């Protein structure tokens, strides 16, 4: 039997196994023996899209031109699309070339593949198929070569490069096109893989030296809290690395002594965390419009095209969409990679603030260009990489992340950050991660088919 025949047979089997669930709009598959009684939760139920607060929905309506019902439907569709894309990524293997959502309610999921023979399997999942030349693995590899080459070049005139799944290419955005060509040549990236786009603004970090709210570094600079976290019994918050160096002290918006930077990386990455004193308590919320609490229930990474909203101490709540995931950006201080690129605006002082999709934490504000009056773009440091790097647990209204599950046990562990493709054992079975997230008690693999697939 040829490799191609075996591949399509495997894809067909994966589709057939979940056909009954797809009719009901579920994104999971049955897990014999270990699944809980009753129907498996949908992706929207797992990610608690029903818990999206009014402040977030209102910001989505304002910035994305939606009514309330459309905003609610968009969050549901994006949750289901993420789970479906994750399952197709696992089923298509090396053919997979990316996925994205489109439409006012994110009602259309497109999955790209390098093999036309995969189209039927993709369409059986309710997605649109797009046949392209390059796999996502090939594009990611080309982007990695650009990152490596950039370490030896001045990329100020070619400050942004990323994998564009929609266009099936690696894109370099440049002030001077010659600078982009120099980077591509140094990386040995073939013209068939690359596209050069012109840009006029240089990205910058949104850091400020003026009074205001949020938190202050060494009683001078101001940034915004990202997400409350814990590390064992120690409480604190995640934020951007460029906001402060390890050892720097912080005070709160009320100018009360708050904490100390325990770790900080910038450039290279843009991540940091602050341990707070006993006067401060980590809560599972970020600050929304009008002082409302916005609930955080997890950190499942959203897909390209999904809605995302940002909270910052200068401009408050603003929403937009995710443009690209695997992005590199050069600021005056150096290059950061990988970050996620969005259409959300931000201004000085918003750095370090929260990005959230529905109730799922996405990342902390790094930088961008433009402003919230004329429009702009931003880049965020993904939260899961930050949590993993420092061994932190996101504070959520779901499981606390510190509880250990009882029997049946296995290698799966609450508090661990898992990426798509990771495998674990639980209850004597093996599961593959479909979407990046930090695990919590209650999110054991058989309980959340939106996040895990039994193999």
N, C-alpha and C positions, 0 to 999 in steps of 0.2 A: 504494500500500500504506500502511495507517495505521501510526502510530508503535507502537500497541499490538500490531498484528500482527507488525511487524518485530521488536519486543522479544521476543515469545514464540517466534518462529522462531529467534532468536539463542540464547535460553535452551535450546530444544529441541536445537539443534545442539551446544551445549556439553555437554549431558548425553549425547547419543548418542555423541559422540567419545570418551567415557571409560567407556562402559558395560562394556566388557570388563574394565577395570581394577577397576571397582567390585565385580564378582563375586568378585575375588580379595582384596577388602578394601583395595585401594590407594587412596590419596587423590590421586595425581598423574595427569597425562595425558601421552600420548606426545609427544615432541618430535622430530619427524622431522629427520633429518640431523645433529643435534648431540647426541642422547642417547647415553650410553655403552652399550656392548654389554651384553646381559642385561637382566633386569627392573629397572625403576626402584625405588629404595628406598622403603619405606613411610615415612609420617610418623614412626612410632615408631622406625624405624631411623635416620632422619635426626637426630632429637632425642635419640637414645641413651637411651631409657627403660630399656634393659637395664642401664645403668650406674648406676642409682639405688642408693645405698649402703644397707646394712642399717639405719644410724641413721635415715635418712629414712623408710624403709619402716616401721620400728618406731614412729616418731612419728606417721605417718599412721594406723597401726593403733590407737594409743592415743587420738588426738584425733578421728578420724573413725569409730571403731567398726568397723574392718575387720579381716579376717585378712590374712595376708601375700599370699595369692593374689589377693584382692580389691584390695589396694593396688597390686600389679603390674599387674593388668588395668586398673585405673582410669587409671594413667599412660599405658598404651597407648591406651586409648579416648580420653583427652583429647588426646593428640597427633593422632590421626586426626580427631577432631571439629574441632580447630582448622584443619586443612588443608581439610576438607570445607566448613566455614563460610566460609573464605577464598575458595574457588572459587565458592560460591553467592553471596557478596557481589559478586564480580566479574560473575557472570552476571546477577544480578537488577538491578544498577545502582541507580537511584533508588527502586526498590520495596523494597529491603532495609531491614529494621527491627530488626535485631539477631539474636543467636544465643546460646544457652546450653546447658549440659549438666545432666542430672539423673540421679539414681539412685546407689546405693552405689558402683557401678563406673563412674559417668558413662556408662552405656550408652545413654542417650537424648540425642540432639542435636535441639534445636528451633530452627528458623529462622523468623523472623517476616517477613512481607511485607505490603505494602499492597494487593496485587493477588491476588485469589483464583485468577486464571489461572496463577499461579506455583506452585501447590500440587503439581501433577504433577511439575514439574522438581525441586522440593525433595524430594519423596518418592522420586523415582528415585535420589537420592543416599543414601538410607537414613535421611534425617532426617524429623522430624515438622514439618508446616507449621502456622503459626498466622497467620491473617489479622487484621491490625490496622488502625487508622485512620491512624497517623502513621508516617512513615518515620524511620529513624535520623538522616538528615540534618536533618529538621525538629526532632527532639528535641535534637540537638547544637546547632542554631542557637538554640533557646530557652534552652538551658543557657548558651550564650555570652552571651546578653543578660542573664541573671542575673549572670554573672561581671562584666559591664560595670557593671551597676547597683549591685552590691555594693561597688564601689570608692568610691561616694559615700555609703554607709550604714554604720551600726554593726550588724554582723550577729552580735553576740555571742549574741543570743537566737534566732537562726536560723542555727546554725553549720555545717550540712551541707546540701548540695544536689547532686543527681546525676541522670544519665540512667538510668532503670530500664527496661531492655529487656523484662523479663518482664511488667511492668505497662503498657508502652507509654506512659510518662509521664515528666515531669520532676518529681522529688520534692524538696520542701524539708522538712527536719526541724527542728523548732523547740521551744525551751523555752516560748515564748509564741506561740501560733498567729497572733496579730496581727502579730508580727514577720515571719512568713512571708508573710502577705498583703501587708504593706508592700513586701517585696522583690519579690514577683510583680507588684504594681502598678507599681512603679518600672521594672521590666524590660519591662512591656507583654506579659507572657506570659498567654495566654488560659486560662481555667479548664479548657477541654477538654483542654489539654496537661498540666495540673499536678495534683499531689496534695500535700497537707500532712499530715505525720505528726508526732506529738508525741514528743519525747525528753526524758529527765530529766537526763542528764549532759552536761557541756561537754567536748569533746575537749581534750587537752593534748598537748604534746610530751613524749616519754619521755626527758628529760634529767635528769641527777642530779649532785649535788655531794657524793658520798661515795666512799670508797675502794673498790677492787675490782679487777677484771681489765680486759681489753680494752685501750683506749687512753685516755690522759688528755690534756686540753687545757690548756696553760699550767700544768701540774703541779697542776691542781685538778679541774675537771669531768671526768666520765667518759662516754664513748659507746662504741659498738661499730663495728668495721670492717665495711664493707659487702662490696665485692668488690675483690680485687686487680686492678689495671689497669696499663697502660703507656701512655706518650706518647713515641713514638720510643724512645730508649734509657732514658728516665727511668721508674723504677718507682714505684708508689704504690698508693693504694686510694680507692675511692669511698665516700662516707658522706653523712650528712644535713647540710644547710646550717646548721641551728640549733645544731649541735654546736660550731662554731667559725667565726670570721671569717677572711678572707684575712690571712695573715701570722701567725696563731696557731701556736704550736709544739705538737708532740705528743710524748709518750713512750709506749712500749709497755706491755703488761701487766706486763712485768718491770722497768718504770721506766727502761729504757734509752732514750736520745735516739733519736727515730724520724724525724720529718719536720716539714713545714710546710704549712699550708693554702695551696694555690695559687689557689683560687677558691672562693667561697661565696655562695649566694643564699638568702635567707630574710628576710621572707616573700615571697609571690609564687610562688616555687618552694621546694623544700627539698632542695637539692643542693649538694654540695661534693666536692672531691678533695684529697688530701694526697700530696705528693711525698716519698718516703722517702729516707734516706741510704743509703750503700753497705752498711751492716750488715743491711739488710732486703731480702728477695727476694720478689717477687710470685710466688705459686703459684696454680694453677688450682683452689683448694679453698676451702671455707668450713668452719668448725669445727662438727662434729656432736656428738651425744650421746656422752659417754664419751671425748671427745678424738679421735674418728674423723674422717677427712677425707671431706668430701662433694664429689664431683666436679662441676665446672661445664664443660659442653660447648658452651654457647651462650646466647643471650638472646632466644629466640623467645617473644613475649608470649602468655600463656595467656588463655583465653576465660572468660566469666562462668560460674560454677559449678564451675570447675576447682579441683583441690586445690592448696594452696600451703603451704609450710612456712617458718618463720622461725627464724633463729639470732641470739641476743642474749646479751650478757655477763651479764645479770642472771638471766634465766629459761631460758636454753638453747634447746632445740628445742621448738617448738609448731607445730601444723598446723591448718588450717581450709580455707575455700574463698573464692574471689573472689566478692564480692557485686555490685559495680558497678565499671566502669572509669572513666568520665568523671565524676569527683567533685570537688567543691570543699569545703574544710573551713576553718572559722574557729577559730583558736587565740587565746589572749589577745594573742599578738604580731602577729596579722594573718591574712589569708586565703591559703591555698595551693591552687593549681589548675594542671593536673589531677593528681589522685592516684587510686590504686586502693584501693577499700575492701574489707576482708576480715573474716572471722570469727575471725581469729587473735588471741590475746591478747598483751599485752606489758606491761612495767613500766619504771619509771625506770631509765636506764642501757642499755636495749635500743636506744635511738635510733641510727640509722645502720646497724643490722645488716641481714643478708642475708635476702631472700625468694627462694625457689627453688621451681620446679615441676618435679618430676622432676630433670633435670640442667640445666634452663634457668633462668638468672638472671632475676628479675622486677623487683626494686627494692630500695630501702633504707628502713628503718623511719623514718617521719615522726612519727606520734603516734596518739592514739586515746583510748579511755575504758575504764573497768573495769580488771581485773587478771587474773592467771592463777590466782587462787584462786576468785573468783566468776564469772569469765568476762568477756569484753570484746570490743571491736572495734579494728581498727587500720587505718591508712592508710599506703600506701607510695608513695614517689616512684619512678615507673617508671625502670628502669635505662637503657633505650635513649635516653630524652630526656637523661639526665645524660651518657651517653657522647658523644652528638651535640653537646651544648652545649660541652663542654670538649675535644672532639677526642681522646677516650681510646679505648683498645682493651681490651676485657675479656680478662683472662687465662683461657684455656680449655685443656682437654686435647685440643681439636680443632685446627684450623688456628690459627696464631699471629696471624692477622689482619694481619700485616705483610708477608706474601709477596705478590708480584704474580703473577697467573696469566700463563702464556705465551700463545701464540696459542690461540684465534682472537681474543681481546681484545674490545673494545667499551667501553661506558660503565660497565659493572658494575665495581666495585672492592672488593677485600677491605678490611675495616676500616670501610667506610661503613655507617651506620645507615639502614636502609630501612623505610618505613612502608607499610602496606597501601594498594595503589593506585598506588604509585610504579612507573615504567616505566624499564627499562634496555635496552641492546642488548648482545648477546654472540654472537659467532660469526655475525654477519650477521642475527641474528633479534632480535625485540623480545619482552621478557618483562614481565609485570605481577606485582608483589609481592602475595602472598596473606596473609602474616602479618608483623607488624613484627619485625625482628631486626637484629643486626649481622652483616655478611657476613664469611666466613672463606674462606681457600684450602681447596678441597674442597667448598665450598657454592656453586659456580658454578651459575647458573640451570638449565642442562639436567640437572645432577646431583641437584637437590633439588626434585622436583615438589610437595613439601609446602609449599614456600616461594615458588615461582615458577611462573607459568603462561605458556606461549608464546601470543602474540597475533598 
